[in-house]
Amino acid sequence: MFKNHKALGALLIGLVLMPFIVHGKEAPADLQPLEDIPPPTLGSEADPDEPEVTIIKKDDGETVEEYRLNGQLYMLKVTPANGVPYYLHKEDQDGGWTNDGPNPPLVIPKWTIFRF
């Protein structure tokens, strides 16, 4: 790549000294300081896109986290005392719950094969 070691050395020295050379320049005279920006305030109104999470710890060590959006419960995270956490999601507003955990419920086909 570099056959001339002197050129490589000069390049490395230039790269090392570059921040010090650039930093030594004076700032233009017409610069004005920026105004102070106040920190964001935490209002009483929650962000409408952020869910409200309620954590319920039961006596047996199980923890249930309820996720609500606009007051509607749409998801539960259940963490058993000795086990893997699993999630329950609402299928729709009026529907039941869907399990998306490590062992989803077994779906058994309910076809009629014979009738007696």
N, C-alpha and C positions, 0 to 999 in steps of 0.2 A: 504494500500500500504506500507507505512513505519510505522511500529509499534513502532519503537524506535525513539523518537523525537530528541535525541542527534545525531543520524546518519543523519537524515534529515538536521539538523542544520549545521553539519560539511560539508555535501555535498553542501549546499547552500553557505556557506562561501568559500569553495574551488572554486565553479564556479564564485563567485564574484571576488576573488583574482587572478584567473587564468591569465587574461590579464596582470596584473601587474607583476606577476612572470615571464611570458614568455618574456615580454618587457624588463625586467632587464638583459637579457643575452647579452653578447657582440657579436658583429658581427665578422665573420671570418676575418682573416688578409688578405686573398688573394682576397677580393672583389674589383671590379673595377667599377667606375661609368659608367653609360650608356651615350652614346653620345646624344647630343641635337638633337631632331628631329624637323625640321622646320615645321611650319604650312602649310597646303595644300594651294596651290596657285589657285586662281580662274582664269582660262584661258579664252580666248575669245571663244574657242570652247565649245559648250554646250555638256553635256553628251548625247550620242545618245539614251540612254534608257529613258531619262527624257523628257517629252513633253514641248514644248514652250507654255506658256499661255499668251494670249493677252486679257486684260480687257478693254472693251469699255463701258463707261457710257453715256447713252443717256439723252437728255434734259427732257424727261418725267419721269425720275427716274429709268428706266429699265437698268439693267446691263447685258451685254453679255460677257461671257468668252469663247474665242476661244482656243481650244487645238489642237496643230499641232505636228506631229511627222515626222521628215525628210522633213519639209516644206509642208506636206499634212494635210489639215484640216480634222479631224476625229470626233470631238465631240464639241458640243456647250452646255454651261450651261446658261440658260436664267433665270434671276431673275427679275420678274416684280416688279414694285414699290409697289403694294399692292397685294401680292399673294405669292404662294409657288413656289420655284425654280423648273425648270424641265430641263431635258437633251434631246438633240437631237444627235443621233449617226448615223454615216454613215453605211449603210448596207454593201456596198462594194465600190470599187474605183469609179465605174460608176453609182452606185445606188443612191436612194433617201435617205431621212432621216427617222429615226425611233424615235418616241417620247416615252421616258421612264419616263414621269412625273407623277404627281398625278392623272391626268385624261388622260390616253392614248386615242388616237383617236378610235372612235367607228368603228369596222369592220362590215360592213353590208354584209350579204351573197348576192351574185348576181346570183342566180340560176334562170333558166327559168322554171317556173312552168306551165304556160298556154301560148298558142299562139293563137291569133285570126286572 
